[in-house]
Amino acid sequence: MRAILSEIDIPPTWLALHVAAVWVLSLVSPAVLGDAGAAAGKVLVLLGALIMAAAVTQMALRRTTVIPRRMPSTLVTTGLLSLSRNPIYLADAIILLGAILWLDAILALPLLASFTWLIQTRFIIEEEARLTAAFGPEFGLWAARTRRWLGRK
């Protein structure tokens, strides 16, 4: 049972659970955003999917893993990864925000904070420790100039 739980304890599972919770909350949330929210939500979901695809492609071209809890073979610091140390997780958060807007589930906005906290505590902190162990000062320099979620320092 523990092996099964560790196999499904991955960011896409947590994203799916959060999106399901958004849907449930959309059933009781007051309609506030209407068609504009639905349009913006669709754009954000598409943007998140595009960012995710670009980041996965970039990492695949460098022959390193995108699977959490696996040791990376290469430190990728260019392209999208020069703007975010975690562009795939950022894409997940954008998709979640898009779902909230698309479904007009204003009551679900706190789920965005819970998702980013969960991803940071369950995955990002461990990944950064692995990157530090594997790449030492090179990771430190990248982390010093690139924010965890978005932007350069």
C-alpha positions as CSV (number, residue, x, y, z in Angstrom):
1,M,0.0,0.0,0.0
2,R,2.8,2.4,0.9
3,A,4.4,1.8,-2.6
4,I,1.1,2.7,-4.3
5,L,0.8,5.9,-2.2
6,S,4.3,7.0,-3.1
7,E,3.6,6.4,-6.8
8,I,0.6,8.6,-6.8
9,D,2.1,11.3,-4.5
10,I,3.1,13.4,-7.5
11,P,2.2,17.0,-8.4
12,P,-0.3,16.0,-11.2
13,T,-2.3,14.0,-8.6
14,W,-2.3,17.0,-6.3
15,L,-3.3,19.3,-9.1
16,A,-6.1,17.0,-10.1
17,L,-7.4,16.8,-6.5
18,H,-7.3,20.6,-6.3
19,V,-9.1,21.0,-9.6
20,A,-11.8,18.5,-8.4
21,A,-12.2,20.6,-5.3
22,V,-12.6,23.7,-7.4
23,W,-15.3,22.0,-9.3
24,V,-17.1,21.0,-6.1
25,L,-16.8,24.6,-4.8
26,S,-18.1,25.9,-8.1
27,L,-21.4,24.2,-7.3
28,V,-21.9,26.4,-4.3
29,S,-19.8,29.5,-5.2
30,P,-21.7,32.6,-6.2
31,A,-21.4,33.5,-9.9
32,V,-19.3,36.6,-10.0
33,L,-17.0,36.5,-13.0
34,G,-19.4,35.2,-15.8
35,D,-18.2,35.0,-19.4
36,A,-15.1,37.2,-18.8
37,G,-13.9,34.8,-16.0
38,A,-14.5,31.8,-18.2
39,A,-12.6,33.3,-21.1
40,A,-9.7,34.4,-18.9
41,G,-9.7,31.0,-17.2
42,K,-9.5,29.2,-20.6
43,V,-6.5,31.4,-21.6
44,L,-4.7,30.7,-18.3
45,V,-5.3,26.9,-18.6
46,L,-3.9,27.0,-22.1
47,L,-1.0,29.3,-21.0
48,G,-0.2,26.9,-18.2
49,A,-0.2,23.9,-20.5
50,L,2.1,25.7,-23.0
51,I,4.5,26.6,-20.2
52,M,4.5,23.1,-19.0
53,A,5.1,21.6,-22.4
54,A,7.9,24.1,-23.1
55,A,9.6,23.3,-19.8
56,V,9.3,19.6,-20.2
57,T,10.7,19.8,-23.7
58,Q,13.6,22.0,-22.6
59,M,14.5,19.5,-19.8
60,A,14.1,16.5,-22.2
61,L,16.5,18.1,-24.7
62,R,19.0,18.3,-21.9
63,R,18.3,14.7,-21.0
64,T,17.4,15.3,-17.4
65,T,14.4,14.1,-15.4
66,V,11.1,16.0,-14.8
67,I,10.0,13.3,-12.3
68,P,10.0,14.6,-8.7
69,R,12.2,12.7,-6.3
70,R,14.6,11.5,-9.0
71,M,18.1,12.8,-9.2
72,P,18.6,15.2,-12.1
73,S,21.5,14.5,-14.4
74,T,21.9,18.1,-15.6
75,L,21.2,21.5,-14.1
76,V,19.1,23.5,-16.6
77,T,19.2,27.2,-16.0
78,T,18.4,28.7,-19.4
79,G,15.1,29.5,-21.3
80,L,12.1,29.2,-19.0
81,L,14.4,28.1,-16.2
82,S,16.1,31.5,-16.2
83,L,12.7,33.0,-15.2
84,S,11.6,30.4,-12.7
85,R,13.4,27.6,-10.9
86,N,10.1,25.6,-11.1
87,P,8.3,26.4,-14.4
88,I,6.3,23.2,-14.3
89,Y,5.0,23.9,-10.8
90,L,4.3,27.5,-11.9
91,A,2.4,26.1,-14.9
92,D,0.4,23.9,-12.5
93,A,-0.5,26.9,-10.4
94,I,-1.5,28.9,-13.5
95,I,-3.8,26.0,-14.6
96,L,-5.4,25.8,-11.2
97,L,-6.0,29.6,-11.2
98,G,-7.5,29.2,-14.7
99,A,-9.8,26.4,-13.5
100,I,-11.0,28.7,-10.7
101,L,-11.8,31.5,-13.1
102,W,-13.2,29.2,-15.8
103,L,-15.6,27.6,-13.3
104,D,-16.4,30.9,-11.6
105,A,-15.5,29.4,-8.3
106,I,-14.4,32.4,-6.3
107,L,-14.7,30.5,-3.1
108,A,-11.9,28.2,-4.4
109,L,-9.3,31.0,-4.5
110,P,-7.7,29.8,-1.2
111,L,-7.0,26.5,-2.9
112,L,-4.3,28.3,-4.9
113,A,-2.4,29.1,-1.7
114,S,-2.8,25.6,-0.4
115,F,-1.6,24.1,-3.6
116,T,1.5,26.2,-3.8
117,W,2.3,25.6,-0.1
118,L,1.8,21.8,-0.6
119,I,4.0,21.7,-3.7
120,Q,6.7,23.8,-2.0
121,T,6.8,21.7,1.2
122,R,6.3,18.2,-0.4
123,F,8.5,18.6,-3.5
124,I,10.4,21.8,-4.1
125,I,12.4,21.8,-0.8
126,E,13.5,18.2,-1.4
127,E,14.4,19.0,-5.0
128,E,16.5,22.0,-4.0
129,A,18.4,19.8,-1.5
130,R,19.1,17.3,-4.3
131,L,20.2,20.0,-6.7
132,T,22.5,21.5,-4.0
133,A,24.0,18.0,-3.4
134,A,24.4,17.3,-7.1
135,F,25.5,20.7,-8.4
136,G,26.7,22.7,-5.4
137,P,27.8,26.2,-6.2
138,E,26.3,26.1,-9.7
139,F,22.8,25.6,-8.1
140,G,23.6,28.3,-5.5
141,L,24.4,30.8,-8.2
142,W,21.2,30.0,-10.2
143,A,19.1,30.1,-7.0
144,A,20.6,33.4,-6.1
145,R,19.5,35.0,-9.4
146,T,16.3,33.2,-10.2
147,R,13.2,33.1,-7.9
148,R,11.6,29.9,-6.9
149,W,8.3,30.7,-8.6
150,L,8.7,33.6,-11.0
151,G,11.2,36.3,-11.8
152,R,14.8,37.2,-11.5
153,K,16.4,38.7,-8.4
